[in-house]
Amino acid sequence: MKFASRQDAGRQLGKFLRERGVAADLILGLPRGGVVVAAEVARELKLPLDVLVVRKIGHPFQREFAIGALAEPDVVSLDDESLRQFPAMQTELDKVIAEEVERLHEYRRRFHLSEMPSFEEKNVLLVDDGLATGATAEVAAISVRQRSAEKILITAPVASPQTIGRLRCVADEVLVLFEDFDFQAVGQYYQDFSQTSDEEVIELLRSAKSV
C-alpha cells in the first residue's frame, strides 16, 4: 500500500476508524508528521486536536540509532537491552538525554497554543504517520497513562506486526490501516514523505482550535 501524502493517509485512516466505530474524547498528534495525519483524522471523526511532544533518544555514538524516547512533560523510556550492551556509555547518554529534554521543552513552547487539556478519565487517541520501532508512541502512551487517561488508543496508517505487539503492552488498543511484515521505514509507504515544518504543525493546530 502506498499513500500519496500524509494528508491522504490521514483521510484514509480517519475513514477506517469511523467505520470501526472508534470513540475518543481527544486526538493527540505526535510531531511533526503525525500531526498532519492526526489533523485529517480529527476532521473525519469530528474530534478536538492537540499535540503531545515526543523526542527520540539517539545512541551517544550513533545518534540516528534510537535507544529510547522522551514525552512531555518529563517521561523518559530507554531500551534495557541497549543499556546492557553498552554499560559504559551512561555519562554520554546523560548528555544526550539532557539535550533532548531541552529540545522537548523548546517544542512544547512552540507548539502548545494554550494549556494542555486534562486527560483524566478521557479516551485519548494517539496518532503518528507510521510506527517503525514504536518508541515514541510507547513513551507517549506512558505519559498519557500517567496523567490518568481512561483509555489509550494508538493509531497510524502503517506499522510492523512486531511493533503493534509491543505497543499493545502500553495501550488499550492499537489500530493500524496496513500491517507489513517487511516493514523497513515509514517513508517507503508514502509517495510524498517530505519533512513537515514547524510552521505547518502550528498552522494545523491553530486551525483546529478555531473550529
WOQUI-V653885 format. One record per pair of residues at least 12 apart in sequence whose C-alpha atoms are under 10 Angstrom apart, sorted by the first residue. I is the first residue (numbers start at 1). J is the second residue. D is the distance in whole Angstrom. If there is no record, write none. Layout:
BEGIN
i=I j=J d=D
i=I j=J d=D
END
This chain:
BEGIN
i=1 j=157 d=10
i=1 j=158 d=9
i=1 j=177 d=10
i=1 j=178 d=7
i=1 j=179 d=10
i=1 j=180 d=9
i=1 j=188 d=10
i=1 j=189 d=6
i=1 j=190 d=9
i=2 j=157 d=10
i=2 j=158 d=10
i=2 j=178 d=10
i=2 j=187 d=10
i=2 j=188 d=8
i=2 j=189 d=5
i=2 j=190 d=5
i=2 j=191 d=7
i=2 j=192 d=10
i=3 j=157 d=9
i=3 j=158 d=10
i=3 j=187 d=10
i=3 j=188 d=9
i=3 j=189 d=6
i=3 j=190 d=5
i=3 j=191 d=6
i=3 j=192 d=8
i=3 j=193 d=9
i=4 j=189 d=9
i=4 j=190 d=6
i=4 j=191 d=5
i=4 j=192 d=6
i=4 j=193 d=9
i=5 j=36 d=10
i=5 j=37 d=9
i=5 j=129 d=10
i=5 j=187 d=10
i=5 j=189 d=9
i=5 j=190 d=6
i=5 j=191 d=6
i=5 j=192 d=5
i=5 j=193 d=7
i=5 j=194 d=9
i=6 j=33 d=7
i=6 j=34 d=8
i=6 j=35 d=9
i=6 j=36 d=6
i=6 j=37 d=5
i=6 j=38 d=9
i=6 j=39 d=10
i=6 j=40 d=9
i=6 j=128 d=10
i=6 j=129 d=7
i=6 j=130 d=10
i=6 j=157 d=9
i=6 j=190 d=8
i=6 j=191 d=9
i=6 j=192 d=8
i=6 j=193 d=7
i=6 j=194 d=9
i=6 j=196 d=10
i=7 j=33 d=10
i=7 j=35 d=10
i=7 j=36 d=6
i=7 j=37 d=6
i=7 j=38 d=9
i=7 j=39 d=8
i=7 j=40 d=6
i=7 j=41 d=9
i=7 j=129 d=10
i=7 j=192 d=10
i=8 j=36 d=10
i=8 j=37 d=8
i=8 j=40 d=8
i=8 j=157 d=10
i=8 j=190 d=9
i=9 j=36 d=9
i=9 j=37 d=7
i=9 j=38 d=10
i=9 j=40 d=8
i=9 j=41 d=9
i=9 j=129 d=8
i=9 j=130 d=10
i=9 j=156 d=9
i=9 j=157 d=6
i=9 j=158 d=9
i=9 j=177 d=9
i=9 j=189 d=10
i=9 j=190 d=8
i=10 j=34 d=9
i=10 j=35 d=10
i=10 j=36 d=7
i=10 j=37 d=4
i=10 j=38 d=6
i=10 j=39 d=7
i=10 j=40 d=5
i=10 j=41 d=5
i=10 j=42 d=9
i=10 j=43 d=9
i=10 j=44 d=9
i=10 j=127 d=9
i=10 j=128 d=9
i=10 j=129 d=8
i=10 j=156 d=8
i=10 j=157 d=7
i=11 j=37 d=8
i=11 j=38 d=9
i=11 j=39 d=9
i=11 j=40 d=5
i=11 j=41 d=6
i=11 j=42 d=9
i=11 j=43 d=8
i=11 j=44 d=7
i=11 j=157 d=10
i=12 j=37 d=10
i=12 j=40 d=9
i=12 j=41 d=8
i=12 j=44 d=9
i=12 j=157 d=8
i=12 j=177 d=8
i=13 j=37 d=8
i=13 j=38 d=9
i=13 j=40 d=8
i=13 j=41 d=7
i=13 j=44 d=9
i=13 j=127 d=10
i=13 j=155 d=8
i=13 j=156 d=7
i=13 j=157 d=6
i=13 j=158 d=10
i=13 j=175 d=9
i=13 j=176 d=8
i=13 j=177 d=6
i=13 j=178 d=10
i=14 j=37 d=9
i=14 j=38 d=9
i=14 j=39 d=9
i=14 j=40 d=7
i=14 j=41 d=4
i=14 j=42 d=7
i=14 j=43 d=8
i=14 j=44 d=5
i=14 j=45 d=7
i=14 j=46 d=10
i=14 j=155 d=10
i=14 j=156 d=10
i=14 j=157 d=9
i=14 j=177 d=10
i=15 j=40 d=10
i=15 j=41 d=8
i=15 j=44 d=7
i=15 j=45 d=8
i=15 j=177 d=10
i=16 j=41 d=10
i=16 j=44 d=10
i=16 j=157 d=10
i=16 j=175 d=9
i=16 j=176 d=9
i=16 j=177 d=7
i=17 j=41 d=8
i=17 j=44 d=9
i=17 j=45 d=8
i=17 j=155 d=9
i=17 j=175 d=8
i=17 j=176 d=9
i=17 j=177 d=9
i=18 j=41 d=9
i=18 j=44 d=7
i=18 j=45 d=6
i=18 j=46 d=10
i=20 j=175 d=10
i=21 j=45 d=10
i=22 j=45 d=9
i=22 j=125 d=9
i=22 j=153 d=9
i=22 j=175 d=9
i=23 j=45 d=9
i=23 j=47 d=9
i=23 j=123 d=8
i=23 j=124 d=9
i=23 j=125 d=9
i=23 j=153 d=10
i=24 j=45 d=9
i=24 j=47 d=8
i=24 j=48 d=10
i=24 j=122 d=8
i=24 j=123 d=5
i=24 j=124 d=6
i=24 j=125 d=6
i=24 j=151 d=9
i=24 j=152 d=9
i=24 j=153 d=8
i=25 j=47 d=7
i=25 j=48 d=7
i=25 j=49 d=10
i=25 j=119 d=9
i=25 j=121 d=10
i=25 j=122 d=6
i=25 j=123 d=5
i=25 j=124 d=6
i=25 j=125 d=8
i=25 j=151 d=10
i=26 j=42 d=9
i=26 j=46 d=10
i=26 j=47 d=6
i=26 j=48 d=5
i=26 j=49 d=6
i=26 j=50 d=8
i=26 j=117 d=9
i=26 j=118 d=10
i=26 j=119 d=8
i=26 j=122 d=8
i=26 j=123 d=7
i=26 j=124 d=5
i=26 j=125 d=6
i=26 j=126 d=9
i=27 j=39 d=9
i=27 j=41 d=8
i=27 j=42 d=7
i=27 j=45 d=10
i=27 j=46 d=10
i=27 j=47 d=7
i=27 j=48 d=6
i=27 j=49 d=5
i=27 j=50 d=6
i=27 j=51 d=8
i=27 j=52 d=10
i=27 j=123 d=9
i=27 j=124 d=6
i=27 j=125 d=5
i=27 j=126 d=6
i=27 j=127 d=7
i=27 j=153 d=10
i=27 j=154 d=10
i=28 j=42 d=9
i=28 j=48 d=9
i=28 j=49 d=6
i=28 j=50 d=5
i=28 j=51 d=5
i=28 j=52 d=6
i=28 j=53 d=9
i=28 j=124 d=7
i=28 j=125 d=6
i=28 j=126 d=5
i=28 j=127 d=6
i=28 j=128 d=9
i=28 j=140 d=10
i=28 j=144 d=10
i=28 j=154 d=10
i=29 j=41 d=10
i=29 j=42 d=10
i=29 j=49 d=7
i=29 j=50 d=6
i=29 j=51 d=5
i=29 j=52 d=6
i=29 j=53 d=8
i=29 j=54 d=10
i=29 j=125 d=8
i=29 j=126 d=6
i=29 j=127 d=5
i=29 j=128 d=6
i=29 j=129 d=9
i=29 j=155 d=10
i=29 j=201 d=10
i=29 j=205 d=10
i=30 j=50 d=9
i=30 j=51 d=6
i=30 j=52 d=6
i=30 j=53 d=6
i=30 j=54 d=7
i=30 j=55 d=9
i=30 j=71 d=10
i=30 j=126 d=7
i=30 j=127 d=6
i=30 j=128 d=5
i=30 j=129 d=8
i=30 j=136 d=8
i=30 j=137 d=8
i=30 j=140 d=8
i=31 j=51 d=7
i=31 j=52 d=7
i=31 j=53 d=6
i=31 j=54 d=7
i=31 j=55 d=9
i=31 j=107 d=9
i=31 j=111 d=9
i=31 j=127 d=9
i=31 j=128 d=8
i=31 j=129 d=9
i=31 j=136 d=10
i=31 j=196 d=9
i=31 j=197 d=10
i=31 j=198 d=9
i=31 j=201 d=7
i=32 j=51 d=9
i=32 j=53 d=9
i=32 j=54 d=9
i=32 j=128 d=9
i=32 j=129 d=9
i=32 j=195 d=8
i=32 j=196 d=6
i=32 j=197 d=7
i=32 j=198 d=7
i=32 j=200 d=9
i=32 j=201 d=7
i=32 j=202 d=10
i=33 j=127 d=10
i=33 j=128 d=7
i=33 j=129 d=6
i=33 j=130 d=9
i=33 j=193 d=9
i=33 j=194 d=9
i=33 j=195 d=7
i=33 j=196 d=6
i=33 j=197 d=9
i=33 j=198 d=10
i=33 j=200 d=10
i=33 j=201 d=8
i=34 j=51 d=9
i=34 j=52 d=10
i=34 j=126 d=9
i=34 j=127 d=6
i=34 j=128 d=4
i=34 j=129 d=5
i=34 j=130 d=8
i=34 j=155 d=10
i=34 j=156 d=8
i=34 j=157 d=10
i=34 j=196 d=9
i=34 j=201 d=9
i=35 j=49 d=9
i=35 j=50 d=8
i=35 j=51 d=7
i=35 j=52 d=9
i=35 j=126 d=10
i=35 j=127 d=7
i=35 j=128 d=7
i=35 j=129 d=8
i=35 j=196 d=9
i=35 j=200 d=9
i=35 j=201 d=6
i=35 j=202 d=9
i=35 j=204 d=8
i=35 j=205 d=8
i=36 j=127 d=9
i=36 j=128 d=9
i=36 j=129 d=8
i=36 j=196 d=8
i=36 j=200 d=8
i=36 j=201 d=7
i=36 j=204 d=7
i=36 j=205 d=9
i=37 j=127 d=7
i=37 j=128 d=7
i=37 j=129 d=6
i=37 j=130 d=10
i=37 j=156 d=8
i=37 j=157 d=8
i=38 j=50 d=9
i=38 j=51 d=9
i=38 j=125 d=9
i=38 j=126 d=8
i=38 j=127 d=6
i=38 j=128 d=7
i=38 j=129 d=8
i=38 j=155 d=9
i=38 j=156 d=9
i=38 j=204 d=10
i=39 j=127 d=9
i=39 j=201 d=9
i=39 j=204 d=7
i=39 j=205 d=8
i=39 j=207 d=9
i=39 j=208 d=8
i=40 j=204 d=10
i=41 j=125 d=10
i=41 j=127 d=8
i=41 j=155 d=10
i=42 j=125 d=10
i=42 j=127 d=10
i=42 j=208 d=9
i=43 j=208 d=9
i=43 j=211 d=10
i=46 j=211 d=10
i=47 j=125 d=10
i=47 j=208 d=9
i=48 j=205 d=10
i=48 j=208 d=7
i=48 j=209 d=8
i=48 j=211 d=9
i=49 j=125 d=10
i=49 j=204 d=9
i=49 j=205 d=7
i=49 j=206 d=10
i=49 j=207 d=10
i=49 j=208 d=6
i=49 j=209 d=8
i=50 j=111 d=9
i=50 j=112 d=8
i=50 j=113 d=9
i=50 j=114 d=10
i=50 j=116 d=8
i=50 j=117 d=9
i=50 j=126 d=10
i=50 j=204 d=9
i=50 j=205 d=7
i=50 j=206 d=10
i=50 j=208 d=8
i=50 j=209 d=9
i=51 j=108 d=9
i=51 j=111 d=7
i=51 j=112 d=7
i=51 j=113 d=10
i=51 j=116 d=8
i=51 j=126 d=9
i=51 j=127 d=9
i=51 j=201 d=9
i=51 j=202 d=10
i=51 j=205 d=8
i=52 j=71 d=7
i=52 j=72 d=7
i=52 j=73 d=9
i=52 j=107 d=10
i=52 j=108 d=8
i=52 j=111 d=9
i=52 j=112 d=9
i=52 j=116 d=9
i=52 j=126 d=8
i=52 j=127 d=10
i=52 j=137 d=10
i=52 j=140 d=7
i=52 j=141 d=10
i=52 j=143 d=9
i=52 j=144 d=9
i=53 j=70 d=8
i=53 j=71 d=6
i=53 j=72 d=6
i=53 j=73 d=8
i=53 j=103 d=10
i=53 j=104 d=7
i=53 j=105 d=9
i=53 j=106 d=10
i=53 j=107 d=7
i=53 j=108 d=6
i=53 j=111 d=8
i=53 j=112 d=9
i=53 j=136 d=9
i=53 j=140 d=8
i=54 j=69 d=7
i=54 j=70 d=5
i=54 j=71 d=4
i=54 j=72 d=6
i=54 j=73 d=9
i=54 j=74 d=10
i=54 j=75 d=9
i=54 j=76 d=10
i=54 j=100 d=9
i=54 j=101 d=10
i=54 j=103 d=10
i=54 j=104 d=7
i=54 j=105 d=10
i=54 j=107 d=9
i=54 j=108 d=9
i=54 j=135 d=10
i=54 j=136 d=6
i=54 j=137 d=8
i=54 j=139 d=8
i=54 j=140 d=7
i=54 j=143 d=10
i=55 j=68 d=9
i=55 j=69 d=6
i=55 j=70 d=5
i=55 j=71 d=7
i=55 j=72 d=9
i=55 j=76 d=10
i=55 j=97 d=10
i=55 j=100 d=7
i=55 j=101 d=8
i=55 j=103 d=8
i=55 j=104 d=6
i=55 j=107 d=10
i=55 j=135 d=9
i=55 j=136 d=7
i=55 j=139 d=9
i=55 j=140 d=10
i=56 j=68 d=6
i=56 j=69 d=4
i=56 j=70 d=6
i=56 j=71 d=9
i=56 j=76 d=10
i=56 j=77 d=10
i=56 j=78 d=10
i=56 j=97 d=9
i=56 j=100 d=8
i=56 j=104 d=10
i=56 j=135 d=7
i=56 j=136 d=6
i=56 j=139 d=10
i=57 j=69 d=5
i=57 j=70 d=7
i=57 j=76 d=9
i=57 j=77 d=9
i=57 j=78 d=8
i=57 j=79 d=10
i=57 j=93 d=9
i=57 j=96 d=7
i=57 j=97 d=7
i=57 j=98 d=10
i=57 j=99 d=9
i=57 j=100 d=7
i=57 j=101 d=10
i=57 j=135 d=9
i=57 j=136 d=9
i=58 j=93 d=8
i=58 j=96 d=7
i=58 j=97 d=9
i=58 j=100 d=9
i=59 j=82 d=9
i=59 j=83 d=10
i=59 j=86 d=10
i=59 j=89 d=9
i=59 j=92 d=9
i=59 j=93 d=7
i=59 j=96 d=8
i=59 j=97 d=10
i=60 j=89 d=7
i=60 j=90 d=9
i=60 j=91 d=9
i=60 j=92 d=6
i=60 j=93 d=6
i=60 j=94 d=9
i=60 j=95 d=8
i=60 j=96 d=6
i=60 j=97 d=9
i=61 j=89 d=9
i=61 j=92 d=9
i=61 j=93 d=9
i=61 j=96 d=10
i=63 j=96 d=9
i=66 j=78 d=9
i=66 j=79 d=9
i=66 j=82 d=10
i=66 j=133 d=9
i=66 j=135 d=8
i=66 j=136 d=10
i=67 j=79 d=5
i=67 j=80 d=9
i=67 j=81 d=9
i=67 j=82 d=6
i=67 j=83 d=8
i=67 j=93 d=10
i=67 j=133 d=10
i=67 j=135 d=8
i=68 j=80 d=9
i=68 j=82 d=9
i=68 j=83 d=10
i=68 j=97 d=9
i=68 j=133 d=10
i=68 j=134 d=10
i=68 j=135 d=6
i=68 j=136 d=8
i=68 j=138 d=10
i=68 j=139 d=9
i=69 j=97 d=9
i=69 j=100 d=9
i=69 j=134 d=10
i=69 j=135 d=6
i=69 j=136 d=6
i=69 j=137 d=9
i=69 j=138 d=8
i=69 j=139 d=6
i=69 j=140 d=9
i=70 j=97 d=8
i=70 j=100 d=8
i=70 j=101 d=7
i=70 j=104 d=8
i=70 j=135 d=9
i=70 j=136 d=7
i=70 j=137 d=10
i=70 j=138 d=10
i=70 j=139 d=6
i=70 j=140 d=8
i=70 j=143 d=9
i=71 j=101 d=9
i=71 j=104 d=8
i=71 j=136 d=7
i=71 j=137 d=9
i=71 j=138 d=9
i=71 j=139 d=6
i=71 j=140 d=5
i=71 j=141 d=9
i=71 j=142 d=8
i=71 j=143 d=6
i=71 j=144 d=9
i=72 j=101 d=9
i=72 j=104 d=7
i=72 j=105 d=8
i=72 j=107 d=10
i=72 j=108 d=8
i=72 j=139 d=9
i=72 j=140 d=8
i=72 j=143 d=7
i=72 j=144 d=9
i=73 j=101 d=9
i=73 j=104 d=9
i=73 j=105 d=8
i=73 j=108 d=9
i=73 j=143 d=8
i=73 j=144 d=10
i=74 j=101 d=8
i=74 j=104 d=9
i=74 j=105 d=9
i=74 j=143 d=8
i=75 j=101 d=10
i=75 j=139 d=7
i=75 j=140 d=8
i=75 j=142 d=8
i=75 j=143 d=6
i=75 j=144 d=10
i=75 j=146 d=9
i=76 j=97 d=9
i=76 j=101 d=9
i=76 j=139 d=7
i=76 j=140 d=10
i=76 j=142 d=9
i=76 j=143 d=9
i=77 j=135 d=8
i=77 j=136 d=9
i=77 j=138 d=8
i=77 j=139 d=6
i=77 j=140 d=10
i=77 j=142 d=9
i=78 j=135 d=9
i=78 j=139 d=9
i=79 j=135 d=9
i=107 j=198 d=9
i=110 j=198 d=8
i=110 j=199 d=10
i=110 j=201 d=10
i=110 j=202 d=8
i=111 j=198 d=8
i=111 j=199 d=9
i=111 j=201 d=7
i=111 j=202 d=6
i=111 j=203 d=10
i=111 j=205 d=8
i=111 j=206 d=9
i=112 j=202 d=8
i=112 j=205 d=8
i=112 j=206 d=9
i=113 j=202 d=8
i=113 j=205 d=8
i=113 j=206 d=7
i=113 j=209 d=9
i=114 j=209 d=9
i=118 j=144 d=10
i=118 j=147 d=8
i=118 j=148 d=9
i=118 j=149 d=9
i=119 j=144 d=7
i=119 j=145 d=9
i=119 j=146 d=9
i=119 j=147 d=6
i=119 j=148 d=6
i=119 j=149 d=5
i=119 j=150 d=8
i=119 j=151 d=10
i=119 j=152 d=10
i=120 j=144 d=9
i=120 j=145 d=9
i=120 j=146 d=9
i=120 j=147 d=6
i=120 j=148 d=5
i=120 j=149 d=5
i=120 j=150 d=7
i=120 j=151 d=10
i=121 j=147 d=9
i=121 j=148 d=6
i=121 j=149 d=5
i=121 j=150 d=4
i=121 j=151 d=8
i=122 j=144 d=10
i=122 j=148 d=8
i=122 j=149 d=5
i=122 j=150 d=5
i=122 j=151 d=7
i=122 j=152 d=9
i=123 j=149 d=6
i=123 j=150 d=6
i=123 j=151 d=5
i=123 j=152 d=6
i=123 j=153 d=8
i=123 j=172 d=10
i=124 j=141 d=9
i=124 j=144 d=8
i=124 j=145 d=10
i=124 j=149 d=7
i=124 j=150 d=8
i=124 j=151 d=6
i=124 j=152 d=5
i=124 j=153 d=6
i=124 j=154 d=8
i=125 j=141 d=9
i=125 j=151 d=9
i=125 j=152 d=6
i=125 j=153 d=5
i=125 j=154 d=6
i=125 j=155 d=7
i=125 j=171 d=10
i=125 j=173 d=9
i=125 j=174 d=10
i=125 j=175 d=10
i=126 j=138 d=10
i=126 j=140 d=8
i=126 j=141 d=8
i=126 j=144 d=9
i=126 j=152 d=7
i=126 j=153 d=6
i=126 j=154 d=5
i=126 j=155 d=6
i=126 j=156 d=8
i=126 j=171 d=10
i=126 j=174 d=9
i=127 j=153 d=9
i=127 j=154 d=6
i=127 j=155 d=5
i=127 j=156 d=6
i=127 j=157 d=9
i=127 j=175 d=10
i=128 j=154 d=8
i=128 j=155 d=7
i=128 j=156 d=5
i=128 j=157 d=8
i=128 j=158 d=9
i=129 j=155 d=9
i=129 j=156 d=6
i=129 j=157 d=6
i=129 j=158 d=7
i=129 j=159 d=9
i=129 j=186 d=8
i=129 j=187 d=9
i=129 j=190 d=10
i=129 j=193 d=10
i=130 j=155 d=8
i=130 j=156 d=5
i=130 j=157 d=6
i=130 j=158 d=5
i=130 j=159 d=6
i=130 j=160 d=9
i=130 j=176 d=9
i=130 j=178 d=10
i=130 j=185 d=9
i=130 j=186 d=5
i=130 j=187 d=8
i=130 j=189 d=9
i=131 j=154 d=10
i=131 j=155 d=9
i=131 j=156 d=7
i=131 j=157 d=8
i=131 j=158 d=6
i=131 j=159 d=5
i=131 j=160 d=7
i=131 j=161 d=10
i=131 j=163 d=7
i=131 j=164 d=8
i=131 j=167 d=10
i=131 j=176 d=9
i=131 j=179 d=10
i=131 j=183 d=9
i=131 j=185 d=9
i=131 j=186 d=7
i=132 j=158 d=9
i=132 j=159 d=6
i=132 j=160 d=7
i=132 j=162 d=9
i=132 j=163 d=7
i=132 j=164 d=10
i=132 j=183 d=8
i=132 j=184 d=8
i=132 j=185 d=6
i=132 j=186 d=6
i=133 j=159 d=9
i=133 j=160 d=8
i=133 j=162 d=9
i=133 j=163 d=6
i=133 j=164 d=9
i=133 j=166 d=9
i=133 j=167 d=10
i=133 j=184 d=10
i=133 j=185 d=9
i=134 j=159 d=9
i=134 j=160 d=9
i=134 j=162 d=9
i=134 j=163 d=6
i=134 j=164 d=8
i=134 j=165 d=10
i=134 j=166 d=8
i=134 j=167 d=7
i=135 j=163 d=9
i=135 j=166 d=9
i=135 j=167 d=9
i=137 j=154 d=7
i=137 j=155 d=9
i=137 j=156 d=10
i=137 j=163 d=10
i=137 j=167 d=8
i=137 j=170 d=9
i=137 j=171 d=9
i=138 j=154 d=9
i=138 j=163 d=10
i=138 j=166 d=8
i=138 j=167 d=6
i=138 j=168 d=9
i=138 j=169 d=9
i=138 j=170 d=7
i=138 j=171 d=8
i=139 j=167 d=10
i=139 j=170 d=9
i=140 j=152 d=10
i=140 j=154 d=9
i=140 j=170 d=9
i=140 j=171 d=10
i=141 j=153 d=8
i=141 j=154 d=8
i=141 j=167 d=9
i=141 j=169 d=10
i=141 j=170 d=6
i=141 j=171 d=6
i=141 j=172 d=10
i=142 j=170 d=7
i=142 j=171 d=8
i=144 j=171 d=10
i=145 j=170 d=8
i=145 j=171 d=9
i=150 j=172 d=10
i=151 j=171 d=8
i=151 j=172 d=6
i=151 j=173 d=8
i=152 j=170 d=8
i=152 j=171 d=5
i=152 j=172 d=5
i=152 j=173 d=7
i=152 j=174 d=9
i=153 j=167 d=10
i=153 j=168 d=9
i=153 j=170 d=9
i=153 j=171 d=6
i=153 j=172 d=6
i=153 j=173 d=5
i=153 j=174 d=6
i=153 j=175 d=7
i=154 j=167 d=8
i=154 j=168 d=9
i=154 j=170 d=9
i=154 j=171 d=7
i=154 j=172 d=8
i=154 j=173 d=6
i=154 j=174 d=5
i=154 j=175 d=6
i=154 j=176 d=8
i=155 j=173 d=8
i=155 j=174 d=6
i=155 j=175 d=5
i=155 j=176 d=6
i=155 j=177 d=8
i=156 j=174 d=9
i=156 j=175 d=7
i=156 j=176 d=5
i=156 j=177 d=7
i=156 j=178 d=9
i=156 j=179 d=10
i=157 j=175 d=9
i=157 j=176 d=6
i=157 j=177 d=5
i=157 j=178 d=6
i=157 j=179 d=9
i=157 j=186 d=9
i=157 j=189 d=9
i=158 j=175 d=9
i=158 j=176 d=6
i=158 j=177 d=6
i=158 j=178 d=5
i=158 j=179 d=6
i=158 j=180 d=7
i=158 j=183 d=9
i=158 j=185 d=10
i=158 j=186 d=7
i=158 j=189 d=8
i=159 j=175 d=10
i=159 j=176 d=7
i=159 j=177 d=8
i=159 j=178 d=7
i=159 j=179 d=5
i=159 j=180 d=6
i=159 j=181 d=9
i=159 j=182 d=10
i=159 j=183 d=7
i=159 j=184 d=10
i=159 j=185 d=9
i=159 j=186 d=8
i=160 j=176 d=9
i=160 j=178 d=9
i=160 j=179 d=5
i=160 j=180 d=5
i=160 j=181 d=6
i=160 j=182 d=7
i=160 j=183 d=6
i=160 j=184 d=9
i=160 j=185 d=10
i=160 j=186 d=10
i=161 j=176 d=10
i=161 j=178 d=10
i=161 j=179 d=6
i=161 j=180 d=7
i=161 j=181 d=6
i=161 j=182 d=9
i=161 j=183 d=9
i=162 j=179 d=10
i=162 j=180 d=9
i=162 j=181 d=8
i=162 j=183 d=10
i=163 j=179 d=10
i=163 j=183 d=10
i=164 j=176 d=8
i=164 j=179 d=9
END
